[in-house]
Amino acid sequence: MNYFSSDFKLGILGGGQLGKMLLTETRKFDIQTVVLDPSAEAPSRFGCNAFYKGSLIDYDTVYQLGKMVDLLTIEIENVNLEALEKLEEEGLPVYPSPQTLRLIQNKGKQKDFYVKHNIPTSKHQRFVGLDDLHQALNKDELDFPFVWKSAQGGYDGNGVQICRSAMDLINLPDVECLAEDMVPFKNELAVIVARSTSGEIKTYPVVEMEFHPEANQVEYVICPARIDEAVAKKARAIALKVSEAFNHVGLLAVEMFQTDNDEILVNEVAPRPHNSGHYSIEASYTSQFENHIRAILDLPLGNTDSKVAGIMVNLVGEEGYSGQVVYENIEKIMAIDGVTPHIYGKRETRPFRKMGHVTIVNEDMTEARRVAEEVKNSIKVISI
């Protein structure tokens, strides 16, 4: 099929910042795009050929969007799967497939999947709700400490709570959930895998993630990860195993723990472009967003190697500020060599809301990390 400068239409479910960056690549290739998002202020609304405001979890809305396009993809996994299954049954290519999404949407099912396929992961127990979890504690079938996770809908630290005592359970929602063993780890890592419809597969270098201690959000993504080469090879091999097991098409971000004894445990996955791959826009030969487009259209995958060391700094709303956004000191960081800010297009800020990111590239990793610290300490996302 001729995708370029033609009548072909690519549908994208979700119009957030991932969709906005995906649209940079479709515009580069002159591919027509149709986007659905529940917000009239979605960042993707300007970059597509057609934008529709509507629910991503409503069957009829998603189904009707699918009838407008020739191929459908996502930038967020919480979408109506029944509509995607019906569209696929009627012959519409949907990537990643609803079968893959069904396994990944529910974190409990996702963890069971790893166990079934002998993919290393932390031990876990699943619960239908808080009463079920309390019963397990009372019967000594579960011990503190553990990591509580909502089975559905968690993101960016939401739906995750470290529980060290009964006090930590007080404000948890009564929803389907799981409890994972606490893992003694020295690094949180991620590997992005690109896989095309014909099975061509490539991995990006292992990245290292540094988290905000309070918000449980990634503050820095560092590529390449500052780890031993043997550990990096192991992480990429496990990511490939996860990809093959899910039989996904497009991008799969595999988040991992490097334990104190250098074992690799899979934490969770995201079947789409991911925060851990934003550095690739400036630092890689082929960005994660371009490779997602190549993969779902079954075009040759691009080179995933890095040209230079890359570090990404997340820009999130400062505590104590809500309202019309102001990027304080953005001019100061733009004066630094190798620094590129990406502003997502959200006019309203609030504490810890992802508002953008900054990429720092340098041939010297130590210098890149120093500049990243300077950027982090300089720019502030506040409000008028």
N, C-alpha and C positions, 0 to 999 in steps of 0.2 A: 504494500500500500504506500502511496505517496503522502507522507505526513506533512511535508514542507510546502508552504504557500499553496495550500489546497483547501478543499472543503472538509477535510478531516477535522473532527472536534474531539478534544480531550476534556473529559469532565473531572473536576477535583472536588471531593467532599471535604469541606473545611477551608476557611479563608483567612486563617491567622498568619503569623509571621512565616511559618514554614511554607505555606501556600504562596505568600508574597515572594519568597526567595526562589521557589520552584518556578514561578512565572517569569523570573529573569531569564531562565533557560528557555522556556517556551517562546518567549519573545525573540530571543537570539536566533532560534531556529524557525521563527515565523510559523508556529503551530497554534491553531485556534483553540481557545480555552473557554470553558463554562464552569463557573464556581458557585457553590452553594454554601452559605454560612448563616447562622442564626442572627448575627449582628449586622445592622445596616452600616456600622462603622468599621467593618472588618478590614484589616490591612490589605487584603487582596483585591478589594473592590475596584481599584484603579488599573491593575495590571492585566486583567483578563478581557476577553472579547465580550463576555456576557456574565453579569453577576445577578444572583437571585438570593433574596433573603428568605430563609426558611429553616425549619428544624432538621437536624441531621439524624434524629432518632425517630422521626415520623415516617411510617411506611410509605404513604402516598407521595409525600414530598420527595423522598429519596428516589422512589420508583420513577416519578415523572421526570426528575432531573436526568436519570439514566436513559430515558427514552429520547432525550435530546442529543445524545452524544454517541461517538463510535467506540470509545474506550473510557473506562472509569477507574480513577485512582483516589487515594485518600491522603490527607495530611494530618488526620487525627483518627484514632482507631475506634472511638465511641460513636459508632454510626449504626443505622438500622440494618442488621444482617439479613433479616427475612426479605427485605426489598432487594438487597444485593444478590441473594440466592435466586430470587425470581428472575432478575435481570440476566444473571449468568445462565439460568435454565433456558431463557429465551434467546441466548446466543451472544449476549454482550460480553466482551472481555472485561473482567474486573480483576485488578491487581493492586494489592495482594488479594487472594481469593477470600471469599467469606468463610471458607472452611479454616483457613489459616487464622483469620481474625477471630473466629469463635474460640479457638484454642488460646489466643493471646489476651482477649478482652478480659477474661476472668483470671485473676492472678492465682487463684487456687488451682484451676484447671491447668494453668501454665506450669505451676510447680509439679503437679502430678505428671505432666508430659515429660519433664526433665527426668524424673525418676524412672518412668516407663522406658525411656530411650537411653538410660545409663549416661546421662549428661550430669557432670558433677554440680551439685547445688547444696545449699544448707538444708538441714532437716526441717520439716514443717508439719503442722497439723491444721486441718480445715474445720471451720465451725459455721453453723447456720446462723448464729447470732451470739450476743453476749451471754445469754443464759447458758448456752451450750459451752461457751468458753469457761464460765464460772464453775460449771459442773466438773469440767476437766481439772481445774485447779483444786477443787474440793476433794477430788478422787486421787490427787497426786499424779494425774496423767500428764500434767503440764506444770513446769516450774518456772519461776522468775530467775533471771531476766529473760525476756524474749522480745522480738520485734513484731508488733501488731500491724497488720495491713488490711485495709478494706479490699474485698475481693474485686470490687467494681469501681471504676471511675477515679482512682487516685492519680495524682500527677504533681510534679514539682514539690515533693515533700508533703502534699496533702494526702490524707488517707494512710499515713505512716506514723507510728508512735512507738518509741522504745518504752517498754513496761518493765520497771524494776521492782514495783510493789503494787498492792491493791489500789493505792491512791492514784496510780497512773491509769486505772481503768474507769475512773469516775465519769469523765466527760466523753468517753468513746461512744460513737453512734451504735445503735443496735442493728447492725447489718451483717450480711454474710462476710466472713473474715477468715484470716489465717494467722497463725503464730509461727514465726520462724526462729530457729536457734540463733542466738547472738554469735557472730563469727569474729574471732580475733584476726583482724586483717591489718596489713600495712599500707595497702594501696587500693583505691577503687579505680578500675580500668574499664575501657570500652573498646570494642572493635566493630566497625561498620562493614557489613558484607553487602556487596551488590551482586544480584543474581538475575539473569535475563530469562525470558520465557523459554528459550531453547536450552537453558542450563549453563550458559557461560557464567563463571563465578569469580569474583575478585574480592580481596579484603583490603581495607585501608590499614595503615600502621596502627599499632596499639596506642591509645591515648590514656593519659592519667588525669583524674579529676580531683580537684580540691573543692571541698564543700563549705558553705557558710555554716558555722556551728549552731546557729539558732533556727534559721529558716529551712535547713536541710535541702538547700538548693546548691547547684554547682556554681562556684564562683569563678574557677579557672579550669580550662581544658588545655592540657599541655601535650603537644605532639612533636617528636615522639615521646612516649612515656619514658621516664628516667628509671628504667628497670633493666635487669640482665637480659641479654639476647635470648637465652634459653627459655626464660619466662615469657618473653614476647612471642616466641615461636609456639609455645604451648597455648597461649591465649588465642592466637590466630587459628590454630588447629581446632580448638574447641568451638570457636565462633563458626568455623566452616561446618563442623558437625551439627551445630544447632540449626544452621541454615538449611542443610540437607534434610534434617529431621522435619522441619516445618514445611519444606517444599515451597518456600515463599518466592515471590517474584517482586523485584524492586529492591528497596533497601531494607536491611534488618540491622538495627543497632543492638548489640549484645553487651549488656552491662555486667561486670564481673568484679569479684573480690580476689585480690592476691593475698593469701593467708600468710601468717607469720612463718610458715614452713614452705612458702612458695608454691603451694597448690593454687589452682584456679577454680573458683566456684562461680557458676552463673547465677546472677541475681535476678534479672528480668530482661525482657526484650521489648523493643518498639519496632513495628513493621512499617517504617516510614523514615524520611529524613529526620535527623535527631540533633539536639543541642550539642552533643559530643562531636558532631561533624561540621560545625559551622566554620571552624578554622580552615577547612578545605577550600573555601571560596578564594582566599588569597594564597594559601600555602601549598595547595596540591596542584598537580597537572590537570586533574579533572575534579571538579567539586562534587560533593555528594548529591547535590540537586541535579546536576547534569547527568550523573550516572543513574539516578532514579529514572529520569526520562528515557535514557538509552535502554535501560533494563526492561521497562514495561512496553517499549516499542520494539523490542528485540533487535536493537541496533548494537554494533560492537561496543563493548564496555571500554571506557577510557582509562588511562593510566592513573592508578590510585596512589602512586608514590608522591612524597612531598618534595617540593623544590627547595624549601628552606624550613627551618624550625618555625612552628606556629603556636601561638598561645591565644586562646579566646578568653576574654573577660565578659561575663554577663553584666548587663546594665539592668538593675532592678530598682524599683521605687524605694526611696529612703523611708525609714520609719518616721512617722509623724507628719507625712505629707500625703494629701489626697487632693485631686482636682486637676486643672489644666497643667500639663507637664511643661517643665523647663529643664533643659540639659545644661546644668551649670558647669562652666569651664570646658565646654566641648572644643572651643577654639584653641585652648591650651594644649589639649592632647593631639589635635590635628596638626599642630606644628612639629610634632615628633616624627622622625623618619620611621617608616614601616608600620605606622598606626592607621587603621581604617575603621571608622565607626559605621555601624549599621543600625539605623533607626527604624523600628518596626511599624510605626504609623498608628500607635495608640495615643489618642489625644489626652486621655485621662490616666493619671498615675495613682497608685495606692501602694502601701507598704509591701515590698517584696514582689510586686507584679513585674514580670519580664517585659521590659520596654525596648530593649535593644541589646547589641553586643559590640565589642571592639575586638578586632583581630590585630595581633602584633606579630610581625614576621621579621626574622633576623637569621643570618647564617650561624650565629652563635647563640646556643640555647640559654646560657647564663645571662647574656645581655637581654635576650627576649624576656626572660623571667623578671629581670630587674625593671624593664620598661613596663611590663604588665602590672607590677606593683605600683609604679608611678601613676599609670593610667587609673588604676583602681582607687588610689588615694586622691586623685584630682577631680575626676568627673563625678557629679552628683545628680541623681534624678530626683528633682524636687517639684514643687508646684507653685503657681503664682500666689 
